[in-house]
Amino acid sequence: MTDGGLNTAALRGSCTVVVGCQWGDEGKGKVVDVLAGGAHVIARYQGGANAGHTVLLGDRQFILHQVPSGILHPGKRCLLGNGVVVDLVQFFGEIDRLAERGVDPRGRVGLSTRAHVVFPYHMALDHAAEEAARRKIGTTGRGIGPAYEAKTGRRGVRVADLLDRRRGAERIARGIEWARRRLRDLGADEARAGTVEEAMAVAGRVPEVATDVGREIARALAAGKRVLLEGAQGTALDVDHGTYPYVTSSNTTAGAAAVGAGIGPTAIDSVVGVVKAYTTRVGNGPLPTAFDEAMDERVRELGGEFGATTGRPRRCGWFDAAVGAYAARVNGLTGIAVTKLDVLDTLPEIRIATGYRLRGEADIPFPATAWELDAVEPVYETLPGWQAPTTEARRLSDLPRNARAYLHRIEELVGTPIAMVSVGARRSQVITEP
């Protein structure tokens, strides 16, 4: 919104990262779907089946857990990078369901040979650890954490291992044995680890998708093609930079995009951060700007704030500019996309947390500990609402004056120009023009 208009330069780079800048669920799937129309290759760089991107195509809703959102555009190459941990059963099931619904994925989906695989024994460990924990993290139970733990501990099984069925089965057998010992330690039934045969159930389909993702991306960029790198979850869930320990098990920030896609950092031109016009969080952990119970229920219903993967209700709160500014710094944002502005259309007043106060000290930096973040007092600024529909707006000038003022204030506080505004779930309900 520089000089009264949108700054869309961040949307036009040859290699663009799309990253969540809150606690996930910001609407990255919608943003990637819109940008994918002008891209040739779309690649996921981290996360697993715990992600859920909801995209509308006409009157049909698609919830994508592992396949990049760009699959809904014909002819786009969609890749899962080495930074992803892939649940092959769900992955191939998702591909098959897309085909059944008329979205042909054949020859369009590639999976890095260096990506690690999530097996039933990882899910068993995930559930058992959460059940045994006194302090619950709020895991989705999809085995993501144990799979990343196995990767770091050099016990993991990669896609490349499954191209040799004998060697793959041997590595899985060792993983199952380790999982059984761990399940016993947790007081859980070791039979939950499953069998090698169960783990290998869809391994025969791996050769049809296995590829060197980094090589593909490098070749696409060398040929002058546009690439989108798509992250999962959000900045405040990053294992290093998020609200630890209430975080995911991977680096969700833009710095992980190059590592997780298999390219060098100098290949990236721009980083688009996605933020909701308010704040949500699913699972446990602090949410400084949380609404009171009545407002929480109201906005949850207005925004359909239920997890695409788990169906769990999301906690809702006012826009937190402290989180936004922190995300802008750690991601090196070149632009932001604001989603779900329309959810606020009926509110007479809207608050923004401009920063935090802790133990009487004002303007503190984003805390490093969850207990400090839980103790902060948000410093609020109240703006008048617009109480008018925004869902038909296609240019910034179509928005009510107070809606434009609200966006401008977000831009000021986050310190990054707004490049896109979403005013509804449909692909067409997006503003990229002044």
C-alpha positions as CSV (number, residue, x, y, z in Angstrom):
1,M,0.0,0.0,0.0
2,T,2.9,2.3,-0.7
3,D,1.7,5.7,-1.7
4,G,-1.9,4.6,-1.3
5,G,-1.6,1.4,-3.5
6,L,-0.5,-2.2,-3.2
7,N,3.1,-3.0,-3.7
8,T,3.0,-6.2,-5.8
9,A,6.7,-6.4,-6.7
10,A,7.0,-9.3,-4.2
11,L,4.5,-11.3,-6.3
12,R,6.6,-11.2,-9.5
13,G,10.0,-12.7,-8.5
14,S,11.4,-15.7,-10.4
15,C,11.6,-17.7,-7.1
16,T,9.1,-16.6,-4.4
17,V,8.7,-18.1,-1.0
18,V,5.2,-18.1,0.6
19,V,5.4,-18.3,4.4
20,G,2.9,-18.1,7.2
21,C,3.6,-15.3,9.7
22,Q,1.4,-16.2,12.6
23,W,0.6,-19.6,14.2
24,G,-0.4,-21.3,10.9
25,D,-3.8,-21.4,9.2
26,E,-3.2,-18.0,7.7
27,G,-4.6,-18.8,4.3
28,K,-1.4,-19.8,2.6
29,G,-3.2,-22.3,0.4
30,K,-5.4,-19.6,-1.1
31,V,-2.4,-17.3,-1.7
32,V,-0.3,-20.1,-3.3
33,D,-3.3,-21.1,-5.5
34,V,-3.7,-17.5,-6.7
35,L,0.1,-17.1,-7.4
36,A,0.4,-20.5,-9.0
37,G,-1.5,-19.2,-12.1
38,G,1.7,-17.4,-13.0
39,A,4.2,-20.0,-11.9
40,H,5.5,-23.1,-13.6
41,V,6.8,-25.1,-10.5
42,I,5.3,-25.1,-7.0
43,A,7.3,-26.9,-4.3
44,R,6.6,-27.7,-0.6
45,Y,9.8,-27.3,1.5
46,Q,8.9,-28.6,5.0
47,G,6.2,-30.1,7.2
48,G,4.0,-33.1,6.6
49,A,0.4,-34.3,6.6
50,N,-0.3,-32.2,9.7
51,A,-0.7,-29.2,7.3
52,G,-4.1,-28.5,5.7
53,H,-4.6,-26.0,2.9
54,T,-8.2,-25.3,1.9
55,V,-8.8,-24.1,-1.7
56,L,-12.0,-23.4,-3.5
57,L,-12.2,-24.3,-7.2
58,G,-15.6,-23.0,-8.5
59,D,-18.1,-24.5,-6.1
60,R,-15.8,-27.4,-5.1
61,Q,-13.7,-27.4,-1.9
62,F,-10.3,-29.1,-1.9
63,I,-8.3,-29.8,1.3
64,L,-4.7,-30.5,0.5
65,H,-2.5,-32.0,3.1
66,Q,0.7,-32.8,1.2
67,V,0.3,-32.1,-2.5
68,P,1.1,-28.4,-3.2
69,S,-1.9,-26.1,-3.8
70,G,-0.8,-25.4,-7.3
71,I,-2.0,-28.8,-8.4
72,L,-5.4,-27.3,-9.0
73,H,-3.9,-25.3,-12.0
74,P,-3.6,-27.5,-15.1
75,G,0.0,-28.2,-16.3
76,K,1.8,-27.0,-13.1
77,R,4.6,-29.2,-11.8
78,C,4.1,-29.8,-8.0
79,L,7.0,-31.0,-5.9
80,L,7.6,-32.1,-2.3
81,G,11.2,-31.2,-1.3
82,N,13.7,-33.0,0.9
83,G,12.6,-30.9,3.9
84,V,9.2,-32.6,3.9
85,V,8.3,-35.7,5.9
86,V,5.8,-37.6,3.8
87,D,3.1,-40.0,4.8
88,L,3.0,-42.1,1.7
89,V,-0.3,-43.7,2.3
90,Q,-2.0,-40.4,2.7
91,F,0.1,-38.9,-0.1
92,F,-1.0,-41.4,-2.7
93,G,-4.5,-41.4,-1.3
94,E,-4.6,-37.7,-1.9
95,I,-3.3,-38.1,-5.5
96,D,-6.0,-40.7,-6.2
97,R,-8.8,-38.6,-4.7
98,L,-7.7,-35.7,-6.9
99,A,-7.9,-37.9,-10.0
100,E,-11.3,-39.1,-9.0
101,R,-12.5,-35.5,-8.8
102,G,-11.2,-34.6,-12.2
103,V,-7.8,-33.1,-11.3
104,D,-5.3,-35.2,-13.2
105,P,-2.0,-35.4,-11.2
106,R,-0.3,-37.9,-13.5
107,G,3.3,-36.8,-14.3
108,R,2.8,-33.5,-12.4
109,V,3.7,-34.5,-8.9
110,G,7.3,-35.2,-7.8
111,L,8.7,-36.4,-4.4
112,S,12.3,-35.8,-3.4
113,T,14.4,-38.9,-3.1
114,R,15.9,-37.2,-0.1
115,A,12.6,-36.7,1.8
116,H,12.0,-38.7,4.9
117,V,9.0,-41.0,5.2
118,V,6.4,-41.1,8.1
119,F,5.4,-44.7,9.0
120,P,2.7,-46.1,11.3
121,Y,5.3,-46.5,14.1
122,H,6.0,-42.8,14.0
123,M,2.3,-42.1,14.6
124,A,2.2,-44.6,17.4
125,L,5.1,-42.9,19.1
126,D,3.4,-39.5,18.6
127,H,0.2,-40.6,20.3
128,A,2.0,-42.5,23.1
129,A,4.3,-39.5,23.9
130,E,1.4,-37.1,24.0
131,E,-0.7,-39.5,26.2
132,A,2.2,-39.8,28.6
133,A,3.1,-36.1,28.8
134,R,2.1,-34.0,31.8
135,R,2.4,-30.9,29.6
136,K,0.5,-31.5,26.4
137,I,1.9,-29.9,23.2
138,G,-1.3,-30.4,21.3
139,T,0.2,-32.5,18.5
140,T,-2.0,-33.6,15.6
141,G,-0.8,-37.2,16.1
142,R,0.4,-37.5,12.5
143,G,3.8,-38.8,13.4
144,I,5.6,-35.6,12.2
145,G,7.6,-35.0,15.3
146,P,8.9,-38.6,15.7
147,A,9.8,-38.6,11.9
148,Y,11.9,-35.5,12.2
149,E,13.4,-36.8,15.4
150,A,14.4,-40.0,13.6
151,K,15.8,-37.9,10.7
152,T,18.0,-35.9,13.1
153,G,19.0,-39.1,15.0
154,R,20.0,-40.7,11.7
155,R,17.4,-43.5,12.1
156,G,15.1,-42.2,9.4
157,V,14.0,-43.9,6.1
158,R,14.2,-41.8,3.0
159,V,12.3,-42.1,-0.2
160,A,15.5,-43.2,-1.9
161,D,15.7,-46.1,0.5
162,L,12.4,-47.5,-0.7
163,L,13.6,-47.6,-4.3
164,D,15.5,-50.7,-3.1
165,R,12.8,-52.8,-1.4
166,R,15.2,-55.1,0.4
167,R,17.3,-52.2,1.9
168,G,14.2,-50.2,2.6
169,A,12.6,-53.1,4.5
170,E,15.7,-53.6,6.5
171,R,15.8,-49.9,7.6
172,I,12.1,-50.0,8.4
173,A,12.6,-53.1,10.5
174,R,15.3,-51.3,12.5
175,G,12.9,-48.3,13.0
176,I,10.1,-50.6,14.2
177,E,12.4,-52.3,16.7
178,W,13.5,-48.9,18.1
179,A,9.9,-47.7,18.2
180,R,8.9,-50.8,20.2
181,R,11.5,-50.2,22.8
182,R,10.4,-46.6,23.1
183,L,6.7,-47.6,23.3
184,R,7.6,-49.9,26.2
185,D,9.4,-47.0,28.0
186,L,6.2,-44.9,27.6
187,G,4.1,-47.7,29.0
188,A,2.3,-48.2,25.7
189,D,1.6,-51.4,23.7
190,E,4.6,-52.1,21.5
191,A,2.3,-53.8,19.0
192,R,1.1,-50.3,18.0
193,A,4.4,-50.0,16.1
194,G,3.0,-52.2,13.3
195,T,4.8,-54.4,10.9
196,V,7.2,-54.0,8.0
197,E,4.5,-55.2,5.6
198,E,2.2,-52.5,6.8
199,A,4.9,-49.9,6.4
200,M,5.8,-51.1,2.9
201,A,2.2,-51.2,1.7
202,V,2.5,-48.5,-0.9
203,A,6.3,-48.5,-1.5
204,G,5.7,-50.0,-4.9
205,R,4.3,-46.7,-6.1
206,V,7.3,-44.6,-5.1
207,P,9.2,-44.9,-8.4
208,E,6.4,-43.1,-10.3
209,V,7.0,-39.9,-8.3
210,A,10.6,-40.1,-7.0
211,T,12.8,-37.3,-8.3
212,D,15.7,-34.9,-7.5
213,V,13.6,-31.8,-6.6
214,G,16.5,-29.4,-6.1
215,R,17.8,-30.3,-9.6
216,E,14.3,-29.8,-11.1
217,I,14.0,-26.4,-9.5
218,A,17.5,-25.3,-10.5
219,R,16.8,-26.3,-14.1
220,A,13.4,-24.5,-14.1
221,L,15.0,-21.3,-12.9
222,A,17.9,-21.6,-15.4
223,A,15.2,-21.9,-18.1
224,G,13.6,-18.6,-17.0
225,K,10.6,-20.3,-15.4
226,R,8.9,-19.0,-12.2
227,V,9.0,-21.1,-9.0
228,L,6.9,-20.9,-5.8
229,L,8.2,-22.4,-2.6
230,E,5.3,-23.2,-0.2
231,G,5.7,-23.5,3.5
232,A,3.4,-25.2,6.1
233,Q,2.4,-24.0,9.5
234,G,3.6,-20.5,10.5
235,T,6.5,-18.5,11.9
236,A,5.4,-18.7,15.5
237,L,5.4,-22.5,15.2
238,D,9.0,-22.7,13.9
239,V,11.1,-25.0,16.1
240,D,13.8,-22.3,16.6
241,H,11.9,-19.1,16.3
242,G,8.5,-20.0,17.5
243,T,6.8,-20.3,20.9
244,Y,8.9,-23.2,22.0
245,P,8.0,-25.9,23.1
246,Y,4.5,-25.3,21.6
247,V,5.9,-25.5,18.1
248,T,6.1,-27.9,15.2
249,S,9.2,-30.1,14.6
250,S,10.7,-28.2,11.6
251,N,11.8,-24.8,10.5
252,T,8.8,-23.1,9.1
253,T,10.5,-19.8,8.3
254,A,11.7,-18.6,4.9
255,G,15.3,-19.5,5.7
256,A,14.3,-23.2,5.5
257,A,12.9,-22.8,2.0
258,A,16.3,-23.1,0.2
259,V,17.4,-26.0,2.5
260,G,14.1,-27.9,2.2
261,A,13.9,-27.5,-1.6
262,G,17.5,-28.3,-2.3
263,I,18.6,-25.0,-3.8
264,G,20.9,-22.2,-2.8
265,P,19.6,-19.1,-0.9
266,T,20.7,-16.7,-3.6
267,A,18.1,-18.4,-5.9
268,I,15.3,-16.8,-3.9
269,D,14.0,-13.4,-5.1
270,S,11.1,-12.5,-2.8
271,V,9.4,-13.7,0.3
272,V,5.6,-13.2,0.7
273,G,4.3,-13.5,4.3
274,V,0.7,-14.4,4.8
275,V,-1.3,-13.0,7.8
276,K,-4.9,-13.2,8.7
277,A,-6.6,-9.9,9.4
278,Y,-7.0,-11.2,12.9
279,T,-5.1,-14.0,14.8
280,T,-5.8,-17.7,15.3
281,R,-4.1,-20.6,17.0
282,V,-4.9,-24.3,17.2
283,G,-3.4,-26.5,19.9
284,N,-1.8,-25.5,23.1
285,G,0.4,-22.5,23.8
286,P,0.1,-18.8,24.5
287,L,-2.1,-16.5,22.4
288,P,-1.6,-13.0,23.8
289,T,-4.5,-11.2,21.9
290,A,-7.1,-13.9,22.6
291,F,-10.8,-12.8,22.5
292,D,-13.1,-13.2,25.4
293,E,-15.4,-16.2,25.1
294,A,-18.3,-14.5,23.3
295,M,-16.1,-12.8,20.7
296,D,-14.1,-15.9,20.2
297,E,-17.2,-17.9,19.3
298,R,-18.5,-15.1,17.1
299,V,-15.3,-14.8,15.0
300,R,-14.8,-18.5,14.9
301,E,-18.2,-18.9,13.3
302,L,-17.8,-16.0,10.9
303,G,-14.4,-17.2,9.8
304,G,-15.1,-21.0,9.8
305,E,-12.1,-21.4,12.2
306,F,-11.8,-25.1,12.4
307,G,-8.7,-27.1,11.5
308,A,-8.6,-28.4,8.0
309,T,-6.6,-31.4,9.1
310,T,-8.1,-32.1,12.6
311,G,-11.4,-30.2,12.7
312,R,-10.3,-28.8,16.0
313,P,-11.7,-25.3,16.8
314,R,-9.1,-22.5,16.5
315,R,-8.7,-19.9,19.2
316,C,-9.2,-16.4,17.8
317,G,-7.8,-13.0,18.8
318,W,-7.1,-9.5,17.5
319,F,-4.3,-8.9,15.0
320,D,-1.0,-9.1,16.8
321,A,1.4,-6.7,15.2
322,A,4.2,-7.8,17.5
323,V,4.1,-11.2,16.0
324,G,3.8,-9.7,12.5
325,A,6.9,-7.5,12.9
326,Y,8.8,-10.4,14.4
327,A,7.9,-12.5,11.4
328,A,8.9,-9.8,9.0
329,R,12.3,-9.7,10.5
330,V,13.1,-13.4,10.8
331,N,11.7,-14.2,7.3
332,G,13.1,-11.1,5.5
333,L,9.7,-10.4,4.1
334,T,9.4,-8.4,0.9
335,G,5.6,-8.2,1.0
336,I,2.6,-9.5,2.9
337,A,-0.7,-10.9,1.9
338,V,-3.6,-10.2,4.2
339,T,-6.4,-12.8,4.2
340,K,-9.9,-13.0,5.6
341,L,-10.4,-9.3,5.8
342,D,-14.1,-9.9,5.1
343,V,-14.5,-11.8,8.4
344,L,-14.3,-8.4,10.2
345,D,-16.9,-6.7,8.0
346,T,-19.6,-6.6,10.7
347,L,-17.5,-5.4,13.7
348,P,-18.1,-1.9,14.9
349,E,-14.6,-1.6,16.3
350,I,-11.4,-3.5,15.7
351,R,-8.4,-3.6,17.9
352,I,-4.7,-4.1,17.0
353,A,-2.0,-5.1,19.4
354,T,0.8,-2.7,18.6
355,G,3.2,-4.3,21.1
356,Y,3.6,-5.9,24.5
357,R,4.2,-4.7,28.1
358,L,5.8,-7.1,30.6
359,R,6.2,-6.4,34.3
360,G,5.7,-2.7,33.6
361,E,8.3,-2.5,30.8
362,A,6.9,-1.3,27.5
363,D,7.9,-2.1,23.9
364,I,9.5,-5.4,24.8
365,P,10.8,-7.6,21.9
366,F,9.0,-10.8,21.0
367,P,9.7,-13.1,24.0
368,A,11.9,-16.1,23.6
369,T,10.0,-18.2,26.2
370,A,6.4,-19.3,26.1
371,W,5.9,-18.4,29.8
372,E,7.0,-14.8,29.1
373,L,4.6,-14.6,26.1
374,D,1.8,-16.0,28.3
375,A,2.5,-13.2,30.8
376,V,2.7,-10.2,28.4
377,E,0.0,-7.5,28.4
378,P,-0.9,-6.5,24.8
379,V,-0.9,-2.8,24.1
380,Y,-4.0,-2.1,22.0
381,E,-5.0,0.5,19.6
382,T,-8.7,0.7,18.6
383,L,-9.8,1.5,15.0
384,P,-13.4,2.1,13.8
385,G,-14.9,-0.8,11.8
386,W,-16.4,-0.4,8.4
387,Q,-19.6,-2.4,8.8
388,A,-20.0,-2.9,5.1
389,P,-19.3,-6.0,2.9
390,T,-15.9,-6.3,1.2
391,T,-16.4,-9.6,-0.6
392,E,-17.1,-8.0,-4.0
393,A,-14.1,-5.7,-3.8
394,R,-11.5,-6.4,-6.5
395,R,-9.4,-3.2,-6.2
396,L,-8.1,-1.5,-3.1
397,S,-10.2,1.6,-4.0
398,D,-13.4,-0.6,-3.8
399,L,-12.8,-1.2,0.0
400,P,-14.5,1.1,2.6
401,R,-12.3,3.9,3.8
402,N,-12.0,2.4,7.3
403,A,-11.0,-1.0,5.8
404,R,-8.2,0.7,3.9
405,A,-7.1,2.5,7.0
406,Y,-7.0,-0.8,8.9
407,L,-4.8,-2.3,6.3
408,H,-2.5,0.7,6.2
409,R,-2.1,0.5,10.0
410,I,-1.1,-3.2,9.7
411,E,1.4,-2.3,7.0
412,E,2.9,0.4,9.2
413,L,3.2,-1.8,12.3
414,V,4.5,-4.9,10.5
415,G,7.0,-2.7,8.5
416,T,6.3,-4.5,5.2
417,P,4.3,-3.4,2.2
418,I,1.0,-5.2,1.5
419,A,1.0,-7.0,-1.8
420,M,-2.3,-8.8,-1.8
421,V,-5.6,-8.7,0.1
422,S,-8.1,-11.7,0.2
423,V,-11.7,-10.9,0.8
424,G,-13.2,-14.4,0.5
425,A,-12.4,-18.1,0.0
426,R,-12.8,-18.1,-3.8
427,R,-9.8,-17.7,-6.2
428,S,-11.5,-14.5,-7.6
429,Q,-11.9,-12.8,-4.3
430,V,-8.5,-11.2,-4.1
431,I,-7.2,-7.7,-4.5
432,T,-3.9,-7.0,-6.2
433,E,-4.8,-3.7,-7.9
434,P,-5.0,-0.2,-6.4
